[in-house]
């Protein structure tokens, strides 16, 4: 849960720090990848707990 929240913050910081959204910012990429990976992990843990 903490990883997903941290990823969302990194994504937001990466968007704010970008001069233009056409060029990828490393924090934006890291935040987006973390959001997907931690989201899949959270879904997997939910399914295994059922």
Secondary structure, DSSP 8 states (H G I E B T S, - for coil): -HHHHHHHHHHHHHHHH-S-TTS--HHHHHHHHHHHHHHHHHHHHHHHH-
